Amino acid sequence: MAKSGFLFVKCRIDILRQCSKLKKIMITILLDTLPIEIMALLLVLPAMVIAGILPFVIKRIFFRDYKGESQEITSAKFSMIGGLYAALLAFIVVLGWQDLQDAENACHQEADSAVNLFRLAGGFSDSVRVPLRGKLREYVTVIIEKEWKTIAYGEQHPEANLLYNSIYNQYVHLQPSGEQQSALYSQSLDMLGRFSDGRIKRLLASRADMPILLWVVLVVGGIVTVSFTSFFHSHNMRIQAAMNAVLAGMIVLILLLVTVLDHPFTGNMRLQPDEFHEALKVMDEFIHIEQQSGK
């Protein structure tokens, strides 16, 4: 009995994981296919139309013999539900913005560490410096040209992963000679840790996804909030319909903002590999300066 219960729970967890992965893929495809402006129009306009019609439907069904006795009760309930939903939306947006900043900081840390490793490699012998710098430069190039596309789906590129492991292994097996190289090696290991940490954080940021249950709460909460406003009886139904439509439009826009923040490497509003472009530029300039100096 206990074993069957465990298998049932495990099966449900696997299903939820697959659903979450499928949801991420679908949202990624939509954000990559449609510009955010077009998607906003396709989502906001139908929501506003439905919300604008809803007060007339509610009035026709529930308010034929309305005498105003439940207005205060409806107002109190709406204040509670609306306040809770607004607080939840604000909390989710703040968390999403923090996650976006964390992803951007991870990219900056990884690119900056790659440049520092590139510079520190200049203190080693030619047999170490040349292949190490070549791998670092190739790694940054692969990030820009290849992995930035696969990371939208939360996947690392095999070539980038191979170069990363090769760089790591070269430092692990490096045998410094002399006090100067030992000091440079110690600094390089510290920088290698930052480099590795930045890469891991960037990959984790690309795979982070808001749970399906939370999306259900946000969507259902939005529907309930907009529906509740339709239960306020008004003699001017056009004004009430307009307010309903505006409220629905705002909620949909905020949910779209949450979606964009939840997918920092997806769509036309995604983070760009500017830090890695700058890192590549700095590496090339550094090589050019060394060549001019005759090193």
Secondary structure, DSSP 8 states (H G I E B T S, - for coil): -HHHHHHHHHHHHHHHHHHHHHHHHHHHHHHHHS-HHHHHHHHHHHHHHHHHHHHHHHHHHH-TT--STTHHHHHHHHHHHHHHHHHHHHHHHHHHHHHHHHHHHHHHHHHHHHHHHHHHGGGS-HHHHHHHHHHHHHHHHHIIIIIHHHGGGT---HHHHHHHHHHHHHHHT----HHHHHHHHHHHHHHHHHHHHHHHHHHHHHH----HHHHHHHHHHHHHHHHHHTTS--S-HHHHHHHHHHHHHHHHHHHHHHHHHH-TTSSTTS---HHHHHHHHHHHHHHHHHHHHT-
